[in-house]
Amino acid sequence: MKYAKEVMEQWKASTDERYKKDLCMMVERITEELFTQAKNGCNHIPSVGIYTHSTIEGRPEAIEIKMDGDKNYCYVVVWKDFVSVLNSLCYRVDKGVNWHRITPDPSC
């Protein structure tokens, strides 16, 4: 059983590393989209919509995120880490069921 335990530990470590990379890429993509909207002078506060759903068997904290309007852009992250990073960067996350809106937080 030691081998099975080692396999699972390695799998968890590998997926954690991938989730961190995906988190950075997703936050970068969101920031780029918000800056583009701000630069274009839209009539409303810049915002990004994202869709989420749980997809990883054995990792209930991991979710798949897809940006609204960009069907080819999809990453897997840990939701609480994602929200924590966005909040630390002064973004507000308005959480829905499977669809969420991210906007700059002017009170931050």
N, C-alpha and C positions, 0 to 999 in steps of 0.2 A: 504493500500500500504506500510505501514511501515514494515510489515512482509516480503514482497517480497524484499524490499531494504536490510533488515537485512540478509536475506538468501544470496543475492548476495555479500554483504560485507564479510560474513563468507566464502563463496566459494572462493572469491578472496584471502582472507588472508590464507586459507588452501592451495590453489594451489601455492601461492607465497612461502610458507614454503617448500612445496614439491619440487618446482623448485630449491630452494637454496640447498637442500640436493642432488638433482640430479646433479646440477652443480658441487658440490664438488666431487661427485663420478666420474663424467665424467672426470674432470681434473686429478684426481688421476689415473684413468685408462689410460689416454693418457700419463701421466708422466711415469707410469710403463712400458708401451709399448716402449717409446723412450729410457728409460734406458736399457731395454732388448736388443734392437737393438744395442745400443752403446756398451754394454758389449760383445755382440757376434761379434763385429768388422766388421759390414757390410761395403761394399765398397762405400756406399753413405751416405750422411748426414741422420741421423735417421729422419723418418717422419711417420706421421699417416694420413690416409685419413678418412674423415667422410662424411656421407650422411645426408642431412637435408631435412625436409619438414614440412610445417605448418599443424598442426592437431587439434588444440584446438579451437573449436567454441567459439567466444566471447573473445578470447585472441590472437589477431593477432601477438603479439610480441613473443609468445611462439612457439617454434619449437621442433620437435622430432629429436634427433640425434642418428645415428647408426654408430658405428665404422666399417671401411672397414675390411672385413674378419671375423668379429665376429657378426654373424646374430642374436645371442641371447642377445646382449648387446645393450640396447636402453633406452634413457632417454629423458625427456622433460625439456628444459631450455629456458631462455630468451636470445636470440642471442646476444644482445648488452652486457649483463652481462658476457656471456661466453667469448666473444672476449676481453672484458676489463680485465677479470681475467687472461686469457692466455697472453695478452700483458704485464701485470704487472709481470708475472713470466718469462718474456723474451722468449716467444714463438712467432713465426710469423704465422699468419693465412692468407694463400693465398685463397681468397674467389672465388668460382666459382658460378654456378647457384644452383645446389643441391649437388655438391660434392666439398669438400674443403680439402686442405692439410695443416697440422700443422707441423712445424719444429722448432728446437731451433733457436733463433735469435742471431748469434754471435756478432752482433754490439751492443747488449744491455748491 
